[in-house]
Amino acid sequence: MRIVEVVAPARHAKELMAMARFYGAADCWWGAEGPDGRQTLRMLVPDQARQRLLDGLQSLLEKESNGRIVIQTVNATLPRVAAGDEESAENKRSSVANTREELYTEIAKGAQLDGTFLLLVALSTVVAAIGMAEDNVAVVVGAMVIAPLLGPIIAFAFATSLGDRRLSAQALAATSAGLGLAMLLALLIGLLAQIDLNSQEIMARTEVGLGGVALALASGAAAVLSLTTGLSSALVGVMVAVALLPPTAVLGLMLGHQRWELALGAALLLAVNVVCVLLAAKVVFLVKGVKPRGWLETRKAQYSTSLYIALWAILLAVLIAAMLVRASFGDLLKNVPFWGG
């Protein structure tokens, strides 16, 4: 549950109270009217009812320049609130614990391109390169956890589900900058340091199979489910499972050592992971009913969602075909001097 606090002109008092009852608030209470003519209404709202209530409140207050809606977390409430029998069928069908607005705030944090983001990418790349060079699984896993590359990709899928161009551009810029910086640093390490490229941890990131496709799809879906259900702590496991940073680092290392065929394998693995996460995230956002508030914006977002799902599905099919071709002709390529380095 959450506390939804509404600060609005006192003339909306009756409407706000009626909305609280209509949308299934478990409890509500008034604050005193302030000198500016505004009054505060706090509502204790179950997860399933919160999105429809927020949509209604925003429609009511969108022309009020001094209206404000604040959502607060609730650790516990006594006496306990049982699910009411009067809860609407539409609310009962909802399985999204976090509202669109809460998701936006949470997901947008992961798409911020700032010094902290770039520093984490740089540090995780160095850690991953050392861990893979020394065949140290624990170090590689640690690099996956601190790498912030999953956030912008999920943010891009979320932004396209809402038709939010600003967040889409921000997420795309952060993704490109993060992957580019990681590959550049790994390339420099490959050029300047003597690294055993035959270590198990490195070679494991130069091959991709159908199992890797299934893993990336499941990880992308799990990431979105963890966010929409409020279990964001599960994202740590997803960061490890989807493994975006290691193939990026291996790609740079292989390019630095001019191992073209192995670099191609790492690039293919990275592309499969990114496309699978985007495709799975888009599908889960669609199934969960994440969409804009307005009718016109919803129609535009539905069109863009269908377009993006078709695009990622086609790209995934192309990548799977490339995987199969590479698996068939990989041994021949290794015997070619240009590819074998």
C-alpha positions in Angstrom: 0.0 0.0 0.0 0.9 3.6 -0.4 -0.2 6.9 1.0 -1.4 9.2 -1.7 -1.3 12.8 -0.5 -3.2 15.4 -2.5 -2.6 19.1 -2.0 -5.3 21.1 -3.8 -7.6 24.1 -3.5 -10.2 23.6 -0.9 -13.0 23.8 -3.4 -12.1 20.3 -4.7 -12.6 18.8 -1.2 -15.9 17.0 -2.0 -14.6 15.7 -5.4 -11.4 14.4 -3.8 -13.3 12.6 -1.1 -15.7 11.0 -3.6 -12.8 9.9 -5.7 -11.1 8.3 -2.7 -14.2 6.3 -2.0 -14.9 5.4 -5.7 -11.4 4.2 -6.4 -11.1 2.0 -3.3 -9.0 3.9 -0.8 -8.8 1.9 2.4 -8.8 5.1 4.5 -8.5 8.9 4.1 -8.1 11.9 6.4 -8.0 15.7 6.0 -5.4 18.2 7.0 -6.1 21.8 7.9 -6.7 24.4 5.2 -3.6 26.5 4.7 -3.4 30.3 4.3 -3.0 29.8 0.5 -6.5 28.2 0.3 -5.1 24.7 -0.3 -6.1 21.7 1.7 -4.4 18.3 2.1 -6.2 14.9 1.8 -4.2 11.8 2.6 -5.5 8.4 1.3 -4.3 4.9 2.2 -4.5 3.2 -1.2 -4.0 -0.5 -2.1 -1.6 -1.3 -4.9 -4.3 -2.4 -7.3 -6.3 0.8 -7.0 -3.5 3.3 -7.1 -3.0 3.7 -10.9 -6.7 4.4 -11.6 -6.8 6.8 -8.7 -3.8 8.7 -9.8 -5.1 9.0 -13.4 -8.3 10.4 -12.0 -6.5 12.8 -9.7 -4.3 14.1 -12.5 -7.3 14.7 -14.8 -9.0 16.7 -12.0 -6.0 18.8 -11.1 -4.2 19.2 -14.5 -5.4 22.8 -14.8 -4.6 23.7 -11.2 -1.1 25.2 -11.2 -0.8 24.9 -7.4 -2.1 21.3 -7.1 0.3 18.5 -6.1 0.2 14.8 -5.7 2.8 13.0 -3.5 3.1 9.2 -3.1 4.6 7.9 0.1 5.7 4.4 1.1 4.0 2.6 4.0 6.1 0.2 6.1 3.1 -1.1 8.1 -0.4 0.0 9.1 -2.3 -1.1 12.2 -4.9 -2.4 12.3 -4.1 -4.4 9.2 -6.2 -3.6 6.1 -7.9 -6.5 4.5 -8.7 -6.5 0.8 -12.2 -5.0 0.5 -15.1 -6.8 -1.1 -16.0 -3.6 -2.8 -12.8 -3.6 -4.9 -13.6 -3.2 -8.5 -13.1 -6.1 -11.0 -10.7 -3.8 -13.0 -8.6 -3.3 -9.9 -8.5 -7.0 -9.1 -7.2 -7.7 -12.6 -4.3 -5.3 -12.2 -1.0 -7.1 -11.4 1.3 -4.0 -11.4 2.2 -3.0 -7.8 4.0 0.2 -8.9 2.1 2.8 -10.8 3.3 4.3 -14.1 4.5 7.4 -12.2 6.4 5.4 -9.6 8.0 3.2 -12.4 9.0 6.3 -14.3 10.8 7.8 -11.2 12.5 4.4 -10.5 13.5 3.6 -14.1 14.6 7.1 -15.1 17.3 7.0 -12.4 19.0 4.2 -14.3 19.1 6.2 -17.5 21.0 9.2 -16.1 24.2 9.8 -18.1 26.4 11.5 -15.5 29.9 11.1 -14.0 28.8 8.4 -11.6 27.4 6.3 -14.4 30.5 6.6 -16.5 32.8 6.0 -13.5 30.9 2.8 -12.6 31.2 1.6 -16.2 34.9 2.3 -16.2 35.5 0.6 -12.9 33.3 -2.5 -13.8 35.2 -2.8 -17.1 38.6 -2.9 -15.4 37.3 -5.3 -12.8 35.8 -7.6 -15.5 38.9 -7.5 -17.6 41.1 -8.5 -14.6 38.6 -11.2 -13.5 38.4 -12.8 -17.0 42.2 -12.6 -17.5 42.8 -14.4 -14.2 39.9 -16.8 -14.7 38.3 -15.6 -11.5 34.5 -16.2 -11.6 33.8 -14.2 -8.4 35.5 -11.1 -9.7 33.6 -11.3 -13.0 30.3 -11.6 -11.1 31.2 -8.6 -9.0 31.9 -6.6 -12.2 28.4 -7.6 -13.5 26.7 -6.4 -10.3 28.3 -3.0 -10.3 27.9 -2.4 -14.0 25.0 0.0 -14.6 24.3 -1.1 -18.2 21.0 -2.8 -17.7 19.2 0.3 -16.4 19.4 2.4 -19.7 18.2 -0.5 -21.8 15.2 -1.1 -19.6 14.5 2.6 -19.6 14.5 2.7 -23.4 11.9 -0.1 -23.5 9.8 1.7 -20.9 10.1 5.0 -22.6 9.0 3.6 -26.0 6.0 1.9 -24.2 4.9 5.4 -23.1 5.9 7.2 -26.3 8.3 9.4 -24.2 10.8 10.7 -26.7 12.8 12.6 -24.1 13.4 9.5 -21.9 14.0 7.4 -25.0 16.8 9.8 -26.2 18.3 9.9 -22.7 18.3 6.1 -22.3 19.7 5.6 -25.8 22.5 8.1 -25.1 23.3 6.4 -21.8 23.3 3.0 -23.4 25.6 4.1 -26.2 28.0 5.9 -24.0 28.2 3.0 -21.5 28.8 0.3 -24.1 31.2 2.6 -26.0 33.2 3.5 -23.0 33.4 -0.2 -21.8 34.6 -1.3 -25.2 37.1 1.5 -25.6 38.7 0.8 -22.2 38.8 -2.9 -22.9 40.4 -2.1 -26.3 43.1 0.0 -24.6 43.7 -2.8 -22.0 44.0 -5.3 -24.9 46.6 -3.0 -26.7 48.7 -2.2 -23.6 48.5 -5.4 -21.5 49.5 -8.9 -22.1 46.4 -11.0 -21.4 45.9 -14.7 -21.8 43.0 -14.7 -24.2 42.5 -18.5 -23.8 41.1 -18.3 -20.3 37.8 -19.9 -19.7 36.0 -16.8 -18.7 37.1 -15.0 -21.9 36.4 -17.8 -24.3 33.0 -18.3 -22.8 32.0 -14.9 -24.0 33.0 -15.6 -27.6 30.3 -18.2 -28.2 26.5 -17.8 -28.1 23.9 -20.5 -28.6 20.1 -20.8 -28.4 20.5 -21.3 -24.6 22.0 -17.9 -24.4 19.1 -16.4 -26.3 16.6 -18.1 -23.9 18.6 -16.8 -20.9 18.7 -13.2 -22.2 14.9 -13.3 -22.9 14.1 -14.7 -19.5 16.4 -12.1 -17.8 14.8 -9.2 -19.6 11.4 -10.4 -18.6 12.5 -10.9 -15.0 14.0 -7.4 -14.8 10.7 -5.8 -15.8 8.6 -8.1 -13.5 10.9 -7.2 -10.6 10.3 -3.5 -11.2 6.5 -3.7 -11.9 5.9 -5.8 -8.8 8.1 -3.7 -6.5 10.7 -6.4 -6.0 13.6 -4.4 -7.4 16.1 -6.3 -5.2 15.8 -9.1 -7.8 17.5 -6.9 -10.3 20.9 -7.9 -8.8 20.4 -11.4 -10.0 19.2 -10.2 -13.4 22.4 -8.1 -13.8 24.4 -11.2 -13.3 22.3 -13.4 -15.5 22.0 -11.2 -18.6 25.8 -10.4 -18.6 26.0 -7.2 -20.7 29.4 -6.1 -19.5 31.6 -9.2 -20.0 30.9 -9.6 -23.8 31.5 -5.9 -24.2 34.9 -6.1 -22.5 35.8 -9.3 -24.4 34.9 -7.6 -27.7 37.4 -4.8 -26.8 40.1 -7.2 -25.7 39.8 -9.2 -28.9 39.9 -6.1 -31.1 43.0 -5.0 -29.2 44.7 -8.3 -29.9 43.3 -8.4 -33.5 41.5 -11.7 -32.9 38.7 -10.9 -35.4 36.8 -14.1 -35.4 36.6 -14.2 -31.6 35.7 -10.5 -31.6 32.8 -11.3 -33.9 31.6 -14.0 -31.4 31.7 -11.5 -28.5 29.9 -8.9 -30.6 27.2 -11.4 -31.6 26.7 -12.3 -27.9 26.4 -8.7 -26.9 23.9 -7.9 -29.7 21.8 -11.0 -28.8 21.7 -9.9 -25.1 20.7 -6.3 -25.9 18.0 -7.3 -28.4 16.6 -10.0 -26.2 16.4 -7.7 -23.2 14.6 -5.1 -25.2 12.2 -7.5 -26.8 11.3 -9.3 -23.5 10.9 -5.9 -21.7 8.6 -4.5 -24.3 6.4 -7.7 -24.2 6.2 -7.6 -20.4 5.4 -3.9 -20.3 2.6 -4.6 -22.9 1.2 -7.5 -21.0 1.3 -5.5 -17.7 -0.7 -2.7 -19.3 1.9 0.0 -18.9 0.7 2.8 -21.1 0.3 6.6 -21.1 -2.7 8.3 -19.4 -4.3 10.0 -22.3 -6.4 8.2 -24.9 -4.5 9.8 -27.9 -1.1 9.1 -26.3 -2.1 5.5 -25.6 -3.0 4.9 -29.2 0.4 6.4 -30.4 2.2 4.3 -27.8 0.4 1.1 -28.9 1.5 1.8 -32.5 5.1 2.4 -31.5 5.0 -0.7 -29.2 3.9 -2.9 -32.0 6.5 -1.4 -34.3 9.3 -1.9 -31.8 8.3 -5.4 -30.9 8.3 -6.3 -34.6 11.7 -4.6 -35.1 13.3 -6.4 -32.2 11.8 -9.8 -33.2 13.2 -9.4 -36.7 16.6 -8.4 -35.4 16.6 -11.4 -33.1 15.7 -13.7 -36.0 18.6 -12.2 -38.0 21.0 -12.7 -35.1 19.9 -16.3 -34.6 20.5 -16.9 -38.3 24.0 -15.3 -37.9 24.6 -17.6 -34.9 23.7 -20.7 -36.9 25.8 -19.6 -39.9 28.8 -18.9 -37.6 28.4 -22.2 -35.9 28.4 -24.0 -39.3 31.4 -22.1 -40.7 33.3 -21.2 -37.6 36.0 -23.9 -38.0 36.6 -22.8 -41.6 37.0 -19.1 -40.5 39.6 -20.0 -37.9 41.8 -21.4 -40.6 41.7 -18.1 -42.5 44.7 -15.9 -41.6 42.6 -12.7 -41.5 40.2 -14.1 -39.0 42.6 -16.2 -37.0 44.9 -13.3 -36.2 
